[in-house]
Amino acid sequence: MTIGTKIAWDDTVLPFQLDHSDIRGRVVRLDGTLESVLKQHAYPPQIEALVAEATLLTALIGQAIKLRWKLSLQIRGDGPVRMIATDYYGPTDDGEPARLRAYAGYDQDADLSGAAPFSLIGKGFFAILIDQGEGMVPYQGITPITGTSLADCAETYFAQSEQLPTRFQLSFGKSTLPGEMAVWRAGGVMLQMMPKASPSALGDGGSGADGLLAHQDLLDGDEGENWNRANTLLDTVEDLELIGPEVAPTDLLVRLFHQEQPRVFDPQPIRFGCTCSAERVRQSLSIYGTDDIAEMTTDEGVLTADCQFCGSHYVLDPKTLGVGADEG
């Protein structure tokens, strides 16, 4: 593959449809975007892995939202990893890149040595939030932390909350090309089918952990056969095929699903992007009174704020903050 082709597929989501099976899906490749997300912080390896997986899932799920919408993933637990938060900002106009950001909050004093990344979350919940813009009520869906990975949690979320059979195959890690520094690369495939309501989906429980619904519970008959066949093919994908850069997503789809008649749509470029600004900090503090602002003010007479996503540091005059701020 030429260098030009490699660059063209990095940091993109490619939507596709399997016409023979009536299944839709997406292929994602993250390179510089994921590197930009992770280099904002000096995370331990286990935390990096969790943030990488959450970022990859967000890119795959977020591609479906409309222009200027925002989709967020929130993972909260009672273990050393207290929260993972991601945001996907839909493009402002057709053809423009979407923006992606992520961070993790964790106990920096905890001993993480030898621990599997997912085990650090403990018990908690997996949530997806969609903000359609000003004047619209945000949508939120929540399911328990379950399975052995964040991908398992996402599959359970779609089965339990949306009753949409959904599968993910992900791969991520640091890659080193000859003569270059190690950088993060990630790739994944998402499959999803819009099913008819089935007795399994409407019953008292499913075959997943703790009686939750799983993707295989939602389909039967011909739809079930189509779904099982597509998932059997997806299970043959190899890590190097997912992360590239030698295998183009279009070639991967042909290799996996050529009998299912894959049809691709326009790819969506993705970039790292943060929406923080001094003005947004001022807006978030506009509800506080003078006494509250005074408590937040440092001995040097300023108020400081740090963005968890990109690390930007803001130093603000307390006179310009809160209720009754001096706008002059």
C-alpha positions as CSV (number, residue, x, y, z in Angstrom):
1,M,0.0,0.0,0.0
2,T,1.3,3.5,-0.8
3,I,1.9,6.1,1.9
4,G,-0.9,8.2,0.3
5,T,-3.4,5.4,0.7
6,K,-2.3,4.7,4.2
7,I,-2.9,8.3,5.2
8,A,-6.2,8.5,3.5
9,W,-7.7,5.7,5.7
10,D,-6.2,6.8,9.0
11,D,-8.6,8.6,11.3
12,T,-11.7,7.7,9.4
13,V,-14.9,5.8,9.9
14,L,-16.3,4.0,6.9
15,P,-20.0,3.2,7.0
16,F,-21.2,0.1,5.1
17,Q,-24.1,-2.1,4.6
18,L,-24.4,-5.9,3.9
19,D,-27.2,-5.9,1.4
20,H,-27.6,-9.7,1.4
21,S,-28.2,-9.7,5.2
22,D,-29.7,-6.3,5.8
23,I,-27.0,-5.5,8.3
24,R,-25.3,-2.1,8.6
25,G,-21.9,-1.5,10.0
26,R,-18.8,0.7,10.3
27,V,-15.1,0.3,10.1
28,V,-12.8,2.7,12.0
29,R,-9.1,3.4,11.9
30,L,-7.6,5.7,14.5
31,D,-4.0,6.8,14.3
32,G,-3.1,10.5,15.0
33,T,-6.4,11.1,16.6
34,L,-5.9,8.5,19.3
35,E,-2.3,9.5,19.8
36,S,-3.5,13.1,20.4
37,V,-6.1,11.9,22.9
38,L,-3.6,9.9,24.9
39,K,-0.6,12.3,24.8
40,Q,-2.6,14.9,26.8
41,H,-2.0,12.7,29.9
42,A,0.7,10.4,31.4
43,Y,-1.6,7.5,32.0
44,P,-0.4,4.1,33.2
45,P,-0.6,1.4,30.5
46,Q,-3.9,-0.1,31.9
47,I,-5.6,3.3,31.9
48,E,-4.3,4.0,28.4
49,A,-5.8,0.8,27.2
50,L,-9.2,1.6,28.7
51,V,-9.2,5.1,27.2
52,A,-8.2,3.7,23.8
53,E,-11.0,1.2,23.8
54,A,-13.6,3.8,24.9
55,T,-12.3,6.2,22.2
56,L,-12.6,3.5,19.6
57,L,-16.1,2.6,20.6
58,T,-17.1,6.3,20.6
59,A,-15.9,6.8,17.0
60,L,-17.9,3.7,15.8
61,I,-21.1,4.6,17.7
62,G,-20.9,8.4,17.1
63,Q,-20.7,8.3,13.4
64,A,-24.5,7.8,13.2
65,I,-25.4,11.1,14.8
66,K,-26.4,14.1,12.8
67,L,-24.5,17.3,12.0
68,R,-23.7,19.4,15.1
69,W,-25.0,16.8,17.6
70,K,-22.8,15.5,20.4
71,L,-22.6,11.9,21.6
72,S,-20.9,11.0,24.9
73,L,-19.8,7.8,26.6
74,Q,-19.6,7.7,30.3
75,I,-18.2,4.7,32.3
76,R,-18.3,5.0,36.0
77,G,-17.1,2.4,38.5
78,D,-16.3,1.8,42.1
79,G,-12.8,0.5,41.4
80,P,-9.5,2.4,40.9
81,V,-10.9,3.7,37.6
82,R,-13.7,6.0,38.7
83,M,-14.7,7.4,35.4
84,I,-14.0,7.3,31.6
85,A,-15.6,10.1,29.6
86,T,-15.6,10.6,25.8
87,D,-17.2,13.1,23.5
88,Y,-17.9,12.8,19.8
89,Y,-18.9,16.1,18.1
90,G,-20.7,15.6,14.8
91,P,-19.4,17.6,11.9
92,T,-20.5,21.3,11.6
93,D,-21.1,20.8,7.9
94,D,-21.1,17.9,5.4
95,G,-17.5,16.9,4.5
96,E,-16.1,18.4,7.6
97,P,-14.3,16.1,10.2
98,A,-16.0,15.0,13.4
99,R,-14.1,15.8,16.6
100,L,-13.2,13.3,19.4
101,R,-11.9,13.7,22.9
102,A,-11.6,11.5,26.0
103,Y,-10.1,11.3,29.5
104,A,-10.1,9.0,32.6
105,G,-10.3,9.8,36.2
106,Y,-8.6,7.2,38.5
107,D,-7.0,6.7,41.8
108,Q,-3.3,7.7,41.2
109,D,-2.3,6.1,44.5
110,A,-3.7,2.6,43.6
111,D,-1.3,-0.2,42.8
112,L,-2.3,-1.2,39.2
113,S,0.6,-3.6,38.6
114,G,-0.5,-6.9,37.1
115,A,-4.2,-5.9,37.0
116,A,-6.3,-6.5,33.8
117,P,-7.5,-3.0,32.6
118,F,-11.2,-3.9,32.7
119,S,-11.1,-5.2,36.2
120,L,-10.0,-1.7,37.4
121,I,-13.5,-0.4,36.8
122,G,-15.3,-2.6,39.3
123,K,-19.1,-2.4,39.5
124,G,-20.8,0.6,37.9
125,F,-22.6,1.7,34.8
126,F,-22.1,2.3,31.1
127,A,-24.0,5.2,29.6
128,I,-24.5,6.8,26.3
129,L,-25.8,10.4,26.1
130,I,-26.9,12.3,23.0
131,D,-27.2,16.1,22.9
132,Q,-29.2,17.3,19.9
133,G,-28.5,21.0,20.6
134,E,-30.0,24.0,22.3
135,G,-33.7,23.6,23.1
136,M,-33.7,19.8,22.8
137,V,-33.9,17.4,25.8
138,P,-30.7,15.3,25.9
139,Y,-31.2,11.5,25.5
140,Q,-29.5,9.1,28.0
141,G,-29.4,5.4,28.3
142,I,-27.7,3.4,31.0
143,T,-26.8,-0.3,31.6
144,P,-24.6,-2.0,34.2
145,I,-20.9,-2.7,33.7
146,T,-20.8,-6.3,32.5
147,G,-18.7,-8.8,30.6
148,T,-14.9,-8.6,30.3
149,S,-14.4,-5.5,28.2
150,L,-15.9,-2.1,27.3
151,A,-17.0,-3.6,24.0
152,D,-19.0,-6.2,25.9
153,C,-20.6,-3.3,27.9
154,A,-21.5,-1.6,24.6
155,E,-23.0,-4.7,23.1
156,T,-25.1,-5.2,26.3
157,Y,-26.2,-1.5,26.2
158,F,-27.5,-1.8,22.6
159,A,-29.3,-5.1,23.4
160,Q,-30.8,-4.1,26.7
161,S,-31.5,-0.4,26.2
162,E,-32.1,-0.1,22.4
163,Q,-32.9,-3.8,21.5
164,L,-30.5,-3.5,18.6
165,P,-28.4,-6.6,18.0
166,T,-24.8,-5.1,17.9
167,R,-21.3,-6.6,17.7
168,F,-17.9,-5.1,18.0
169,Q,-14.4,-6.4,17.1
170,L,-11.6,-4.1,18.2
171,S,-7.9,-4.0,18.3
172,F,-5.6,-1.3,19.7
173,G,-2.0,-0.8,20.9
174,K,1.3,0.9,20.2
175,S,2.8,0.2,16.8
176,T,6.3,0.8,15.7
177,L,7.2,1.2,12.0
178,P,10.9,0.9,10.9
179,G,12.8,4.0,11.8
180,E,9.8,5.6,13.6
181,M,8.7,6.1,17.2
182,A,6.0,4.0,18.8
183,V,2.6,5.5,18.3
184,W,-0.9,4.4,19.1
185,R,-3.0,2.7,16.4
186,A,-6.5,1.3,16.7
187,G,-9.1,-0.2,14.5
188,G,-12.5,-1.9,14.8
189,V,-15.6,-3.1,13.1
190,M,-19.2,-2.6,14.3
191,L,-22.2,-4.7,13.0
192,Q,-25.8,-3.7,13.8
193,M,-29.2,-5.0,12.6
194,M,-32.6,-3.3,13.0
195,P,-34.7,-6.3,14.1
196,K,-38.4,-7.0,14.3
197,A,-39.6,-7.4,17.9
198,S,-39.2,-11.0,19.0
199,P,-40.4,-13.0,22.0
200,S,-36.9,-13.2,23.3
201,A,-36.5,-9.4,23.3
202,L,-39.8,-8.9,25.1
203,G,-39.4,-11.6,27.7
204,D,-38.3,-11.4,31.3
205,G,-34.6,-11.8,30.7
206,G,-31.8,-12.7,28.4
207,S,-28.8,-15.0,28.1
208,G,-26.3,-12.3,29.0
209,A,-24.6,-11.8,32.4
210,D,-27.1,-11.2,35.3
211,G,-30.0,-12.1,33.0
212,L,-29.4,-9.1,30.7
213,L,-30.3,-9.3,27.0
214,A,-27.5,-10.2,24.6
215,H,-27.4,-9.6,20.8
216,Q,-28.3,-13.2,20.0
217,D,-31.5,-12.9,22.1
218,L,-33.1,-10.4,19.8
219,L,-33.4,-12.3,16.5
220,D,-34.9,-15.5,15.2
221,G,-35.8,-17.1,11.9
222,D,-34.1,-15.8,8.7
223,E,-32.9,-12.7,10.5
224,G,-31.3,-14.8,13.2
225,E,-29.5,-16.9,10.5
226,N,-28.3,-13.8,8.7
227,W,-27.0,-12.3,11.9
228,N,-25.2,-15.5,13.0
229,R,-23.6,-15.9,9.6
230,A,-22.3,-12.3,9.6
231,N,-20.9,-12.7,13.1
232,T,-19.2,-15.9,12.3
233,L,-17.4,-14.1,9.4
234,L,-16.6,-11.2,11.7
235,D,-15.0,-13.5,14.2
236,T,-12.3,-14.4,11.6
237,V,-10.9,-10.9,11.5
238,E,-7.3,-10.6,12.6
239,D,-5.7,-7.8,14.7
240,L,-3.4,-6.6,11.9
241,E,-6.4,-6.4,9.5
242,L,-8.1,-4.1,12.0
243,I,-5.3,-1.7,12.8
244,G,-3.6,-1.7,9.3
245,P,-2.0,0.2,7.8
246,E,-1.5,-2.4,5.0
247,V,-5.1,-3.5,4.7
248,A,-7.6,-0.9,3.5
249,P,-11.0,-1.0,5.1
250,T,-12.7,-1.6,1.7
251,D,-10.4,-4.6,1.2
252,L,-11.2,-5.9,4.7
253,L,-14.9,-5.8,4.0
254,V,-14.5,-7.7,0.8
255,R,-12.3,-10.3,2.6
256,L,-14.8,-10.7,5.4
257,F,-18.2,-10.3,3.8
258,H,-17.9,-10.7,0.0
259,Q,-20.8,-13.2,0.0
260,E,-23.0,-10.6,1.9
261,Q,-22.6,-8.0,-0.8
262,P,-20.9,-5.2,1.1
263,R,-21.7,-1.7,0.0
264,V,-19.7,1.3,1.3
265,F,-20.7,4.9,1.8
266,D,-18.7,8.1,2.2
267,P,-16.0,7.9,4.9
268,Q,-16.2,10.3,7.9
269,P,-12.9,11.9,8.9
270,I,-12.2,12.3,12.6
271,R,-9.8,14.6,14.4
272,F,-8.9,15.2,18.0
273,G,-10.8,18.3,19.2
274,C,-11.6,20.0,22.4
275,T,-14.3,22.6,22.9
276,C,-13.0,24.2,26.1
277,S,-12.4,27.9,26.2
278,A,-12.1,30.7,28.8
279,E,-15.6,31.8,27.8
280,R,-17.0,28.3,28.5
281,V,-15.3,28.4,31.9
282,R,-17.0,31.7,32.6
283,Q,-20.4,30.3,31.6
284,S,-20.0,27.3,33.9
285,L,-19.2,29.6,36.8
286,S,-22.0,32.1,36.0
287,I,-24.3,30.4,38.5
288,Y,-22.0,30.9,41.5
289,G,-22.4,33.9,43.9
290,T,-19.7,36.2,45.2
291,D,-18.9,34.1,48.3
292,D,-18.5,30.9,46.2
293,I,-16.2,32.6,43.7
294,A,-14.1,34.0,46.6
295,E,-13.6,30.4,48.0
296,M,-12.3,29.3,44.6
297,T,-9.9,32.3,44.3
298,T,-6.2,31.5,45.0
299,D,-3.9,33.5,47.3
300,E,-2.6,35.2,44.2
301,G,-6.1,36.7,43.6
302,V,-7.0,34.6,40.5
303,L,-9.2,31.7,39.7
304,T,-7.7,28.8,37.8
305,A,-9.3,26.0,35.8
306,D,-7.9,23.0,34.0
307,C,-9.5,21.1,31.1
308,Q,-9.6,17.4,31.9
309,F,-9.7,16.5,28.2
310,C,-6.9,18.6,26.7
311,G,-5.0,19.9,29.7
312,S,-5.5,23.6,28.9
313,H,-4.9,25.9,31.9
314,Y,-7.0,29.0,32.4
315,V,-6.2,31.9,34.7
316,L,-9.2,34.2,35.2
317,D,-10.0,37.4,37.1
318,P,-12.6,36.5,39.7
319,K,-14.2,39.9,39.2
320,T,-15.4,38.7,35.8
321,L,-16.9,35.5,37.1
322,G,-20.2,34.4,38.7
323,V,-23.5,36.2,39.4
324,G,-23.1,40.0,39.1
325,A,-19.7,39.7,37.3
326,D,-18.0,42.9,36.2
327,E,-18.5,42.8,32.4
328,G,-16.7,46.1,32.0
